[in-house]
Amino acid sequence: MILKTGLRFCLPLVVFVCMFGIAGAQTEPSSAPTSKEEKKAAKKQKIEKLIKQEEEGALIYQKQNLFGIKFYSDGWGALYEKGYMKTVNKTNLFSFEIGERKDHKEEKVSKVYSGTPFLGNPLIYGKQNNLYFIKLGFGQNFLLGGKGNRNGVAVSALYTGGVSVGFLKPYYLDVVDPNTSVLKSIRYLGDGSRNDSLFLDPFAIQGGSGVFKGFDKMKIKPGLFLKGALRFDYGRYNEFISAVETGISADYYFADMPIMIDNPAHKFFANVFVALEFGRRK
């Protein structure tokens, strides 16, 4: 009798537990969406957020990495810039740049004006040194106008200043001395010697010695630089940088930097530039 009574109460309880377990097992897989669906939804949400930010004209990020190619009125440069956003309108910039400065009278030729041909590589007649530089700078970027829409342009004003290290690499020519008929590679010494006469003699010159000749004789000249510019960022999304920059740059070295023999050496160089830039924000 007692056994029948116990079974009467336990049997419904067992049936209820079994039914609850089966229902839980059936509903558990559907409670978690697939990873593919999650990624697709997250990507859509991110794009919508970026579009909304651009429509509001805001550039919101923590840091940015930028690369650029600069075309100076007296040379070229390759730029890397790291930026850290401080406020909505201000970003601190750290920059590294490497490039070459040229004299406005430089002209690569394969023969001199007298018509005498060079037998070797083309050269720049009358060139004394190649002037390369490395710049390490700090500056700030100020947002003047955000993007009115996702196809708009953000305009910024920026300045950068810091250390500019100049590298003077002697320019070498291959010449044949008429007195000895010996081919040799020489550089301009500036002492009025026989060596300098051969360096400027179109009949002795055979061609340029090549860009790698002279690095062992290179001299290091420290200096300072200052740059001011406007940057026009036309990138479609805030996380990507596609920009054009234009401005003025001034460099001052603590020693004369001779490039051409017939032109006076300078310590101060001022120029204008245009840069093509690209990068990414996070």
LINFENDA-V148711 format. One record per run of one state. SS is the DSSP state (H for helix, E for strand, L for the rest). FROM is the first residue (numbers start at 0). TO is the last residue. If there is no record, write none. Layout:
ss->SS from->FROM to->TO
ss->SS from->FROM to->TO
This chain:
ss->L from->0 to->0
ss->H from->1 to->30
ss->L from->31 to->33
ss->H from->34 to->54
ss->L from->55 to->61
ss->E from->62 to->71
ss->L from->72 to->73
ss->E from->74 to->84
ss->L from->85 to->88
ss->E from->89 to->100
ss->L from->101 to->106
ss->E from->107 to->108
ss->L from->109 to->109
ss->E from->110 to->110
ss->L from->111 to->115
ss->E from->116 to->116
ss->L from->117 to->119
ss->E from->120 to->120
ss->L from->121 to->121
ss->E from->122 to->123
ss->L from->124 to->125
ss->E from->126 to->126
ss->L from->127 to->127
ss->E from->128 to->144
ss->L from->145 to->152
ss->E from->153 to->169
ss->L from->170 to->170
ss->E from->171 to->175
ss->L from->176 to->181
ss->E from->182 to->186
ss->L from->187 to->192
ss->H from->193 to->198
ss->L from->199 to->203
ss->E from->204 to->207
ss->L from->208 to->213
ss->H from->214 to->216
ss->L from->217 to->217
ss->E from->218 to->232
ss->L from->233 to->238
ss->E from->239 to->256
ss->L from->257 to->258
ss->E from->259 to->259
ss->L from->260 to->264
ss->E from->265 to->280
ss->L from->281 to->281
